[in-house]
Amino acid sequence: MVNVTLVQRAKFFEGLSETECRQIAEFCEIKDYADGERVLEENGGAKRLDLRLIISGEVAVGKKALPTPGASEVGISAIGSELYGEISWLLSTKPSAGLVSKGRSRFLIVDGEKFYSFCAENPQLGFMLMERIASVLAKRTCNLTEQLVTKDAFSFSF
């Protein structure tokens, strides 16, 4: 369990009561990462259903373009979000992108299975939190569309 104040400070949990934040804090932990340390490995390891909210520091996000010789990794770091791991959580899959700490960073790790149960047991609150996740995904889709339109996001060497 983490200090309830850390949950209350997270923009993702903004507007929740102290009691609700205290319930969420029971299934959260804090994790610190060093410069260059992998926070998430794209398609790596076991399924990771946990949500990650960045508390401090910066991260670089990358996605391997396609399994084509010469394809580069596409940087998608200009997202402006504190939430990561939401696609894995929603789809019960391995991470769809990699995440690396730039300098020291600190994350609030939310146990995905317990968070899912919390949302199911609190439908109104669960709907609001799902709506926030949908908003993050919509903003990321807009961001990626902009990148595709304004620069050659998929550069291949044949």
C-alpha positions as CSV (number, residue, x, y, z in Angstrom):
1,M,0.0,0.0,0.0
2,V,1.2,3.5,-0.8
3,N,0.5,6.8,0.9
4,V,-3.0,7.9,-0.1
5,T,-1.6,11.4,-1.0
6,L,0.3,9.9,-4.0
7,V,-3.0,8.6,-5.4
8,Q,-4.8,11.9,-4.7
9,R,-2.1,13.8,-6.6
10,A,-2.4,11.7,-9.7
11,K,-4.3,13.6,-12.3
12,F,-5.9,10.3,-13.4
13,F,-7.6,10.0,-10.0
14,E,-8.5,13.6,-9.7
15,G,-12.0,14.2,-8.2
16,L,-12.1,10.9,-6.3
17,S,-12.9,11.0,-2.6
18,E,-10.3,10.4,0.0
19,T,-12.0,7.0,0.8
20,E,-11.9,6.0,-2.9
21,C,-8.2,7.0,-3.1
22,R,-7.5,5.1,0.1
23,Q,-9.1,2.0,-1.5
24,I,-7.0,2.3,-4.6
25,A,-3.8,3.0,-2.6
26,E,-4.2,-0.5,-1.1
27,F,-3.3,-2.1,-4.4
28,C,-0.6,0.3,-5.6
29,E,3.1,0.4,-5.2
30,I,5.9,2.9,-6.0
31,K,8.7,2.0,-8.3
32,D,11.8,4.0,-9.0
33,Y,13.7,3.7,-12.3
34,A,17.3,4.8,-13.2
35,D,18.3,6.6,-16.4
36,G,18.0,4.2,-19.3
37,E,16.1,1.5,-17.3
38,R,13.3,-0.2,-19.1
39,V,9.9,0.5,-17.5
40,L,8.0,-1.6,-20.1
41,E,9.4,-3.9,-22.8
42,E,7.4,-4.0,-26.0
43,N,5.9,-7.5,-26.4
44,G,8.3,-8.6,-23.7
45,G,8.0,-11.1,-20.9
46,A,4.8,-12.1,-19.3
47,K,1.5,-10.2,-19.8
48,R,1.7,-7.1,-17.7
49,L,-1.8,-5.9,-16.8
50,D,-0.7,-3.2,-14.4
51,L,-1.3,0.5,-15.1
52,R,1.6,2.9,-14.6
53,L,1.2,6.5,-13.7
54,I,4.4,8.6,-13.9
55,I,4.9,10.7,-10.7
56,S,8.2,12.3,-11.6
57,G,10.7,12.3,-14.3
58,E,10.4,11.6,-18.0
59,V,10.2,8.6,-20.2
60,A,10.8,7.8,-23.9
61,V,8.2,5.7,-25.6
62,G,9.0,3.7,-28.7
63,K,7.3,1.2,-31.0
64,K,9.0,-1.1,-33.4
65,A,7.6,-0.1,-36.8
66,L,7.2,-3.5,-38.6
67,P,9.3,-6.7,-38.6
68,T,10.9,-5.5,-41.8
69,P,14.7,-5.4,-42.3
70,G,15.9,-1.8,-41.9
71,A,12.7,-0.6,-40.2
72,S,13.4,1.8,-37.4
73,E,11.7,2.3,-34.1
74,V,9.1,5.0,-34.1
75,G,9.3,7.5,-31.2
76,I,6.0,8.4,-29.8
77,S,7.1,10.3,-26.7
78,A,5.2,13.5,-27.3
79,I,2.0,12.2,-25.6
80,G,1.6,14.4,-22.6
81,S,0.1,11.8,-20.4
82,E,0.9,10.3,-17.0
83,L,-0.8,6.9,-17.9
84,Y,1.0,3.9,-19.4
85,G,0.1,0.3,-19.8
86,E,-3.5,0.9,-20.5
87,I,-3.6,-1.0,-23.8
88,S,-2.2,-4.1,-22.2
89,W,-4.7,-3.7,-19.3
90,L,-7.7,-3.3,-21.7
91,L,-6.7,-6.1,-24.1
92,S,-5.0,-8.5,-21.6
93,T,-1.9,-8.5,-23.9
94,K,1.8,-7.9,-23.6
95,P,2.9,-4.2,-23.8
96,S,2.3,-2.8,-27.2
97,A,5.2,-0.3,-26.9
98,G,8.5,0.1,-25.0
99,L,9.0,2.6,-22.2
100,V,12.4,3.7,-21.0
101,S,13.3,6.1,-18.2
102,K,15.0,9.3,-19.2
103,G,16.9,10.3,-16.1
104,R,15.5,9.1,-12.8
105,S,11.7,8.5,-12.8
106,R,9.1,7.4,-10.3
107,F,5.9,5.5,-11.0
108,L,2.8,4.7,-9.2
109,I,2.1,1.1,-10.2
110,V,-1.6,0.1,-10.0
111,D,-2.3,-3.6,-9.8
112,G,-4.4,-4.2,-13.0
113,E,-6.4,-7.1,-11.8
114,K,-7.4,-5.4,-8.5
115,F,-8.1,-2.1,-10.4
116,Y,-10.4,-4.0,-12.8
117,S,-12.3,-5.5,-9.8
118,F,-12.5,-2.1,-8.2
119,C,-14.1,-0.6,-11.3
120,A,-16.5,-3.5,-11.6
121,E,-17.5,-3.1,-7.9
122,N,-18.0,0.6,-8.3
123,P,-19.7,1.0,-11.7
124,Q,-20.2,4.8,-11.7
125,L,-16.6,5.4,-10.7
126,G,-15.4,2.6,-13.0
127,F,-17.2,4.3,-15.9
128,M,-15.6,7.6,-15.1
129,L,-12.1,6.0,-15.0
130,M,-12.7,4.1,-18.2
131,E,-13.8,7.3,-19.8
132,R,-10.4,8.8,-18.8
133,I,-8.6,5.9,-20.3
134,A,-10.6,6.3,-23.5
135,S,-9.7,10.0,-23.5
136,V,-5.9,9.2,-23.2
137,L,-6.3,6.7,-26.1
138,A,-8.1,9.2,-28.2
139,K,-5.4,11.9,-27.6
140,R,-2.7,9.3,-28.5
141,T,-4.5,8.4,-31.7
142,C,-4.7,12.1,-32.7
143,N,-1.0,12.5,-31.8
144,L,0.0,9.6,-34.0
145,T,-2.2,10.8,-36.8
146,E,-0.4,14.1,-36.6
147,Q,3.0,12.4,-36.7
148,L,2.0,10.4,-39.8
149,V,0.8,13.5,-41.6
150,T,3.7,15.8,-40.7
151,K,6.7,13.5,-41.0
152,D,7.8,10.2,-42.4
153,A,7.0,8.1,-39.4
154,F,7.8,4.9,-41.2
155,S,11.2,5.1,-42.8
156,F,12.4,1.9,-44.4
157,S,15.7,1.0,-46.0
158,F,15.3,-1.5,-48.8
